[in-house]
Amino acid sequence: MSTSSPDSATSPISTPQTQKTGTGRSRVSRSGSSRSGRFWLIAISGSLMVFFLAGIVYFLGHVQGREFAPSHFEIRKFSFTEIPLLRLQITPINRVSETSGLQSFLSTSSLISRPGGQPSEWHIVELRRLGGSPVPADAKLLTDFLDSDSIRYSIHSERHWHQWSQQNPKHAAVLWPMIQKLAMRELYVLIPSVFQIADAAAPVNATATPTATTTPVAATTPAASPSPQVPAQSANAMRDQLQQFLISSYVGLIDDMRAAGHSDVAESLRQEAAADYPDEARFQAGK
């Protein structure tokens, strides 16, 4: 009796304790599995969001363009990635040089001056962001004449001015230093007119033997009647004509800047013009 009483008293108590302990372990296991599942769900969702945002930034934030160094007559492409809307650059700039046949010819013929070292100043030619058209800058008024990817042969093509410079070396020695000086002063707006005057002064000889930069006429094309070749002006006469154009252009630009309230720009232009044309009274100080 004395030995059975403790067993009967403790037996009902010990059984519930065992059941409680088992239930607690099950709940802890299920709770741990639930937290692990949520962790992986958050991790995967976060990774997908990061990749999605990275894709948005890469495609919508891609910027590319071209720039020109007037000191060396070099053109190069550039590209980088920025945060859209904020326009904060987040990748290094990648640059690739471009060189046309005309650029190489001008350099090897010493028609332009090229100082030693790398260019220190670059002018934007055009800039393009994804989804938009290229936005041209003033330097494009010159690079259009230097680009080798011209679709057609015209006064605005690189092939035309390559051939013109080869056929008219004395005229080229007058033209290209003027072009380079205007580019270094960022007076690109005057350059198309300078090219037009030079082309009229010394037209390209259309009957000359085609070079590698010209497109041969198909053999089946009937020969056209040759038009009379306009005699070229002398290089000195072309220089005089170009100088008169530039003098009048400087006068107009100075007056426009003063009228617009940009007296500092007007004075800078006056000093440049006075250095080029010291005998011109309109460029003297106080005028």
C-alpha positions as a Markdown table, in Angstrom:
| # | Residue | x | y | z |
|---|---|---|---|---|
| 1 | Met | 0.0 | 0.0 | 0.0 |
| 2 | Ser | 2.7 | 2.4 | 0.9 |
| 3 | Thr | 4.7 | 1.7 | -2.3 |
| 4 | Ser | 1.7 | 2.0 | -4.6 |
| 5 | Ser | 0.4 | 5.2 | -3.3 |
| 6 | Pro | 3.3 | 7.4 | -4.6 |
| 7 | Asp | 3.1 | 5.8 | -8.0 |
| 8 | Ser | -0.6 | 6.4 | -8.3 |
| 9 | Ala | -0.1 | 10.0 | -7.1 |
| 10 | Thr | 2.7 | 10.9 | -9.4 |
| 11 | Ser | 1.6 | 9.1 | -12.5 |
| 12 | Pro | -1.2 | 11.5 | -13.5 |
| 13 | Ile | 1.1 | 14.5 | -13.0 |
| 14 | Ser | 4.1 | 13.2 | -15.0 |
| 15 | Thr | 2.1 | 12.4 | -18.1 |
| 16 | Pro | 0.9 | 16.0 | -18.8 |
| 17 | Gln | 4.4 | 17.3 | -18.2 |
| 18 | Thr | 5.8 | 15.1 | -21.0 |
| 19 | Gln | 3.0 | 16.2 | -23.4 |
| 20 | Lys | 3.7 | 19.9 | -22.7 |
| 21 | Thr | 7.4 | 19.5 | -23.4 |
| 22 | Gly | 6.6 | 17.8 | -26.7 |
| 23 | Thr | 4.2 | 20.5 | -27.8 |
| 24 | Gly | 6.7 | 23.3 | -27.0 |
| 25 | Arg | 9.4 | 21.7 | -29.2 |
| 26 | Ser | 6.9 | 21.4 | -32.1 |
| 27 | Arg | 6.0 | 25.1 | -31.8 |
| 28 | Val | 9.6 | 26.2 | -31.8 |
| 29 | Ser | 10.4 | 24.1 | -34.9 |
| 30 | Arg | 7.4 | 25.5 | -36.8 |
| 31 | Ser | 8.3 | 29.1 | -35.7 |
| 32 | Gly | 12.0 | 28.6 | -36.9 |
| 33 | Ser | 10.9 | 27.2 | -40.2 |
| 34 | Ser | 8.5 | 30.2 | -40.7 |
| 35 | Arg | 11.2 | 32.7 | -39.9 |
| 36 | Ser | 13.6 | 31.0 | -42.3 |
| 37 | Gly | 11.0 | 31.0 | -45.1 |
| 38 | Arg | 10.3 | 34.7 | -44.6 |
| 39 | Phe | 14.1 | 35.4 | -44.6 |
| 40 | Trp | 14.6 | 33.7 | -48.0 |
| 41 | Leu | 11.5 | 35.4 | -49.4 |
| 42 | Ile | 12.8 | 38.8 | -48.4 |
| 43 | Ala | 16.3 | 38.0 | -49.7 |
| 44 | Ile | 15.0 | 36.8 | -53.1 |
| 45 | Ser | 12.6 | 39.7 | -53.4 |
| 46 | Gly | 15.3 | 42.2 | -52.4 |
| 47 | Ser | 17.7 | 40.7 | -55.0 |
| 48 | Leu | 15.1 | 40.9 | -57.7 |
| 49 | Met | 14.4 | 44.5 | -56.8 |
| 50 | Val | 18.1 | 45.3 | -56.9 |
| 51 | Phe | 18.5 | 43.7 | -60.4 |
| 52 | Phe | 15.4 | 45.5 | -61.6 |
| 53 | Leu | 16.6 | 48.9 | -60.4 |
| 54 | Ala | 20.1 | 48.2 | -61.8 |
| 55 | Gly | 18.5 | 47.4 | -65.2 |
| 56 | Ile | 16.5 | 50.6 | -65.1 |
| 57 | Val | 19.6 | 52.7 | -64.2 |
| 58 | Tyr | 21.7 | 51.0 | -67.0 |
| 59 | Phe | 19.2 | 51.4 | -69.8 |
| 60 | Leu | 17.6 | 54.8 | -68.8 |
| 61 | Gly | 20.8 | 56.2 | -67.4 |
| 62 | His | 23.1 | 55.4 | -70.4 |
| 63 | Val | 24.7 | 58.6 | -71.8 |
| 64 | Gln | 26.8 | 58.8 | -74.9 |
| 65 | Gly | 28.3 | 61.6 | -77.0 |
| 66 | Arg | 31.2 | 63.0 | -78.9 |
| 67 | Glu | 33.7 | 65.7 | -78.2 |
| 68 | Phe | 36.4 | 67.6 | -80.1 |
| 69 | Ala | 39.8 | 69.0 | -79.1 |
| 70 | Pro | 40.7 | 72.0 | -81.3 |
| 71 | Ser | 44.3 | 72.1 | -80.2 |
| 72 | His | 44.9 | 68.6 | -81.7 |
| 73 | Phe | 42.0 | 68.3 | -84.1 |
| 74 | Glu | 40.9 | 65.1 | -82.4 |
| 75 | Ile | 37.4 | 63.7 | -82.1 |
| 76 | Arg | 36.4 | 61.0 | -79.6 |
| 77 | Lys | 33.3 | 59.2 | -78.4 |
| 78 | Phe | 32.5 | 58.9 | -74.8 |
| 79 | Ser | 29.9 | 57.1 | -72.7 |
| 80 | Phe | 28.9 | 56.6 | -69.1 |
| 81 | Thr | 26.0 | 55.7 | -66.8 |
| 82 | Glu | 24.2 | 58.1 | -64.5 |
| 83 | Ile | 21.2 | 57.9 | -62.2 |
| 84 | Pro | 18.1 | 59.0 | -64.2 |
| 85 | Leu | 16.5 | 62.2 | -63.3 |
| 86 | Leu | 19.2 | 63.0 | -60.7 |
| 87 | Arg | 21.9 | 62.9 | -63.4 |
| 88 | Leu | 24.6 | 61.7 | -61.0 |
| 89 | Gln | 27.4 | 59.9 | -62.8 |
| 90 | Ile | 27.9 | 56.4 | -61.3 |
| 91 | Thr | 30.4 | 54.8 | -63.7 |
| 92 | Pro | 33.8 | 55.9 | -65.1 |
| 93 | Ile | 33.7 | 57.6 | -68.6 |
| 94 | Asn | 34.7 | 55.3 | -71.4 |
| 95 | Arg | 36.4 | 57.1 | -74.3 |
| 96 | Val | 37.2 | 55.9 | -77.9 |
| 97 | Ser | 39.2 | 58.1 | -80.4 |
| 98 | Glu | 37.9 | 58.6 | -84.0 |
| 99 | Thr | 40.2 | 59.6 | -86.8 |
| 100 | Ser | 39.2 | 60.3 | -90.4 |
| 101 | Gly | 41.4 | 60.4 | -93.4 |
| 102 | Leu | 41.2 | 64.2 | -93.5 |
| 103 | Gln | 42.3 | 64.6 | -89.9 |
| 104 | Ser | 45.3 | 62.4 | -90.6 |
| 105 | Phe | 46.1 | 64.3 | -93.7 |
| 106 | Leu | 45.9 | 67.7 | -91.9 |
| 107 | Ser | 48.3 | 66.5 | -89.2 |
| 108 | Thr | 50.9 | 64.8 | -91.5 |
| 109 | Ser | 50.8 | 67.9 | -93.9 |
| 110 | Ser | 51.3 | 70.3 | -91.0 |
| 111 | Leu | 48.2 | 72.2 | -92.0 |
| 112 | Ile | 47.2 | 72.4 | -88.3 |
| 113 | Ser | 49.4 | 72.8 | -85.3 |
| 114 | Arg | 49.6 | 70.0 | -82.8 |
| 115 | Pro | 51.3 | 70.7 | -79.5 |
| 116 | Gly | 53.0 | 68.0 | -77.6 |
| 117 | Gly | 51.1 | 66.0 | -74.9 |
| 118 | Gln | 47.4 | 65.3 | -74.6 |
| 119 | Pro | 44.6 | 67.9 | -75.3 |
| 120 | Ser | 43.7 | 69.9 | -72.2 |
| 121 | Glu | 40.4 | 71.2 | -73.6 |
| 122 | Trp | 37.5 | 69.3 | -75.2 |
| 123 | His | 34.4 | 70.8 | -76.7 |
| 124 | Ile | 31.1 | 68.9 | -76.7 |
| 125 | Val | 30.0 | 67.9 | -80.2 |
| 126 | Glu | 26.7 | 66.2 | -79.3 |
| 127 | Leu | 25.2 | 64.5 | -76.3 |
| 128 | Arg | 22.5 | 61.8 | -76.2 |
| 129 | Arg | 20.5 | 60.1 | -73.5 |
| 130 | Leu | 18.4 | 57.0 | -74.0 |
| 131 | Gly | 15.1 | 57.7 | -75.6 |
| 132 | Gly | 16.1 | 61.1 | -76.9 |
| 133 | Ser | 17.7 | 62.5 | -80.1 |
| 134 | Pro | 21.3 | 63.7 | -80.0 |
| 135 | Val | 21.6 | 67.2 | -78.8 |
| 136 | Pro | 24.1 | 69.0 | -81.0 |
| 137 | Ala | 26.6 | 71.6 | -79.7 |
| 138 | Asp | 28.4 | 74.4 | -81.5 |
| 139 | Ala | 31.5 | 72.2 | -82.3 |
| 140 | Lys | 29.3 | 70.0 | -84.6 |
| 141 | Leu | 29.4 | 72.9 | -87.1 |
| 142 | Leu | 33.0 | 71.9 | -87.7 |
| 143 | Thr | 33.1 | 68.2 | -87.1 |
| 144 | Asp | 30.4 | 67.7 | -89.8 |
| 145 | Phe | 33.2 | 68.7 | -92.3 |
| 146 | Leu | 35.7 | 66.3 | -90.7 |
| 147 | Asp | 33.5 | 63.1 | -90.2 |
| 148 | Ser | 34.4 | 60.2 | -92.5 |
| 149 | Asp | 30.8 | 58.7 | -92.4 |
| 150 | Ser | 29.3 | 61.3 | -94.7 |
| 151 | Ile | 26.5 | 59.7 | -96.7 |
| 152 | Arg | 27.0 | 61.8 | -99.8 |
| 153 | Tyr | 29.7 | 63.8 | -101.4 |
| 154 | Ser | 29.1 | 67.5 | -100.9 |
| 155 | Ile | 30.7 | 70.6 | -99.5 |
| 156 | His | 29.8 | 69.3 | -96.0 |
| 157 | Ser | 31.6 | 66.0 | -96.5 |
| 158 | Glu | 35.0 | 64.9 | -95.3 |
| 159 | Arg | 35.9 | 63.5 | -98.7 |
| 160 | His | 35.3 | 66.8 | -100.4 |
| 161 | Trp | 37.7 | 68.7 | -98.1 |
| 162 | His | 40.3 | 66.0 | -98.2 |
| 163 | Gln | 40.3 | 66.3 | -102.0 |
| 164 | Trp | 40.1 | 70.1 | -101.9 |
| 165 | Ser | 43.1 | 70.3 | -99.6 |
| 166 | Gln | 45.1 | 67.9 | -101.8 |
| 167 | Gln | 44.4 | 69.8 | -105.0 |
| 168 | Asn | 44.9 | 73.3 | -103.4 |
| 169 | Pro | 47.8 | 73.1 | -101.0 |
| 170 | Lys | 48.5 | 76.8 | -101.0 |
| 171 | His | 44.8 | 77.6 | -100.3 |
| 172 | Ala | 44.7 | 74.8 | -97.6 |
| 173 | Ala | 47.7 | 76.4 | -95.9 |
| 174 | Val | 45.5 | 79.6 | -95.5 |
| 175 | Leu | 42.2 | 77.9 | -94.7 |
| 176 | Trp | 43.0 | 75.3 | -92.0 |
| 177 | Pro | 45.0 | 77.6 | -89.6 |
| 178 | Met | 42.0 | 80.0 | -89.7 |
| 179 | Ile | 39.6 | 77.1 | -89.0 |
| 180 | Gln | 41.7 | 75.9 | -86.1 |
| 181 | Lys | 41.9 | 79.4 | -84.6 |
| 182 | Leu | 38.2 | 79.9 | -84.8 |
| 183 | Ala | 37.6 | 76.5 | -83.1 |
| 184 | Met | 40.0 | 77.3 | -80.3 |
| 185 | Arg | 38.1 | 80.5 | -79.7 |
| 186 | Glu | 34.8 | 78.6 | -79.9 |
| 187 | Leu | 33.6 | 80.7 | -82.8 |
| 188 | Tyr | 32.2 | 77.7 | -84.5 |
| 189 | Val | 29.2 | 79.7 | -85.8 |
| 190 | Leu | 31.5 | 81.4 | -88.4 |
| 191 | Ile | 33.1 | 78.2 | -89.7 |
| 192 | Pro | 30.5 | 77.0 | -92.3 |
| 193 | Ser | 30.7 | 80.4 | -94.0 |
| 194 | Val | 34.5 | 80.2 | -94.0 |
| 195 | Phe | 34.3 | 76.8 | -95.8 |
| 196 | Gln | 31.8 | 78.2 | -98.3 |
| 197 | Ile | 34.1 | 81.1 | -99.2 |
| 198 | Ala | 37.1 | 78.8 | -99.6 |
| 199 | Asp | 35.2 | 76.4 | -101.7 |
| 200 | Ala | 34.0 | 79.2 | -104.0 |
| 201 | Ala | 37.6 | 80.6 | -104.2 |
| 202 | Ala | 39.2 | 77.3 | -105.3 |
| 203 | Pro | 36.6 | 74.8 | -106.6 |
| 204 | Val | 37.5 | 71.1 | -106.6 |
| 205 | Asn | 38.5 | 69.8 | -110.0 |
| 206 | Ala | 35.8 | 67.2 | -110.7 |
| 207 | Thr | 37.9 | 65.8 | -113.6 |
| 208 | Ala | 40.8 | 64.9 | -111.4 |
| 209 | Thr | 41.8 | 61.2 | -111.0 |
| 210 | Pro | 39.6 | 59.8 | -108.2 |
| 211 | Thr | 41.4 | 58.9 | -105.0 |
| 212 | Ala | 40.5 | 56.2 | -102.5 |
| 213 | Thr | 38.1 | 58.7 | -100.9 |
| 214 | Thr | 36.0 | 59.2 | -104.0 |
| 215 | Thr | 33.4 | 57.0 | -105.3 |
| 216 | Pro | 34.0 | 55.8 | -109.0 |
| 217 | Val | 31.2 | 56.2 | -111.5 |
| 218 | Ala | 29.7 | 53.0 | -112.8 |
| 219 | Ala | 30.9 | 52.0 | -116.3 |
| 220 | Thr | 27.3 | 51.9 | -117.5 |
| 221 | Thr | 26.6 | 55.5 | -116.6 |
| 222 | Pro | 26.7 | 57.7 | -119.7 |
| 223 | Ala | 29.5 | 60.3 | -119.6 |
| 224 | Ala | 28.1 | 63.7 | -118.8 |
| 225 | Ser | 29.2 | 66.8 | -120.6 |
| 226 | Pro | 32.1 | 68.4 | -118.7 |
| 227 | Ser | 31.2 | 71.7 | -117.1 |
| 228 | Pro | 33.7 | 74.5 | -117.5 |
| 229 | Gln | 36.0 | 74.7 | -114.6 |
| 230 | Val | 35.8 | 77.9 | -112.7 |
| 231 | Pro | 39.3 | 79.4 | -112.4 |
| 232 | Ala | 40.5 | 79.5 | -108.8 |
| 233 | Gln | 41.5 | 82.7 | -107.0 |
| 234 | Ser | 45.0 | 83.0 | -105.7 |
| 235 | Ala | 45.6 | 81.9 | -102.2 |
| 236 | Asn | 46.3 | 85.5 | -101.3 |
| 237 | Ala | 43.0 | 86.7 | -102.8 |
| 238 | Met | 41.2 | 84.1 | -100.8 |
| 239 | Arg | 43.0 | 85.2 | -97.6 |
| 240 | Asp | 41.9 | 88.8 | -98.2 |
| 241 | Gln | 38.3 | 87.7 | -98.8 |
| 242 | Leu | 38.3 | 85.6 | -95.6 |
| 243 | Gln | 39.8 | 88.3 | -93.6 |
| 244 | Gln | 37.2 | 90.8 | -94.7 |
| 245 | Phe | 34.5 | 88.3 | -93.8 |
| 246 | Leu | 36.0 | 87.7 | -90.3 |
| 247 | Ile | 36.4 | 91.4 | -89.6 |
| 248 | Ser | 32.8 | 92.2 | -90.4 |
| 249 | Ser | 31.7 | 89.1 | -88.4 |
| 250 | Tyr | 33.7 | 90.2 | -85.4 |
| 251 | Val | 32.2 | 93.7 | -85.6 |
| 252 | Gly | 28.7 | 92.2 | -85.7 |
| 253 | Leu | 29.4 | 89.8 | -82.8 |
| 254 | Ile | 30.8 | 92.6 | -80.6 |
| 255 | Asp | 27.8 | 94.8 | -81.2 |
| 256 | Asp | 25.4 | 91.9 | -80.5 |
| 257 | Met | 27.2 | 91.1 | -77.2 |
| 258 | Arg | 27.1 | 94.7 | -76.1 |
| 259 | Ala | 23.5 | 95.1 | -77.0 |
| 260 | Ala | 22.7 | 91.9 | -75.0 |
| 261 | Gly | 24.5 | 93.3 | -71.9 |
| 262 | His | 27.5 | 90.9 | -72.2 |
| 263 | Ser | 30.2 | 93.5 | -72.1 |
| 264 | Asp | 32.8 | 91.1 | -70.8 |
| 265 | Val | 32.3 | 88.8 | -73.8 |
| 266 | Ala | 32.3 | 91.8 | -76.2 |
| 267 | Glu | 35.6 | 93.0 | -74.7 |
| 268 | Ser | 37.1 | 89.5 | -75.1 |
| 269 | Leu | 36.0 | 89.4 | -78.7 |
| 270 | Arg | 37.4 | 92.9 | -79.3 |
| 271 | Gln | 40.8 | 91.9 | -77.9 |
| 272 | Glu | 41.0 | 88.8 | -80.1 |
| 273 | Ala | 40.1 | 90.8 | -83.2 |
| 274 | Ala | 42.6 | 93.5 | -82.3 |
| 275 | Ala | 45.3 | 90.9 | -82.0 |
| 276 | Asp | 44.5 | 89.5 | -85.5 |
| 277 | Tyr | 43.9 | 92.8 | -87.2 |
| 278 | Pro | 45.9 | 95.5 | -85.4 |
| 279 | Asp | 45.4 | 98.1 | -88.2 |
| 280 | Glu | 41.6 | 97.9 | -88.0 |
| 281 | Ala | 40.4 | 101.0 | -86.2 |
| 282 | Arg | 37.1 | 99.5 | -85.1 |
| 283 | Phe | 38.9 | 97.1 | -82.8 |
| 284 | Gln | 41.0 | 99.7 | -81.0 |
| 285 | Ala | 40.3 | 100.1 | -77.3 |
| 286 | Gly | 37.4 | 102.4 | -76.5 |
| 287 | Lys | 35.7 | 101.8 | -79.8 |
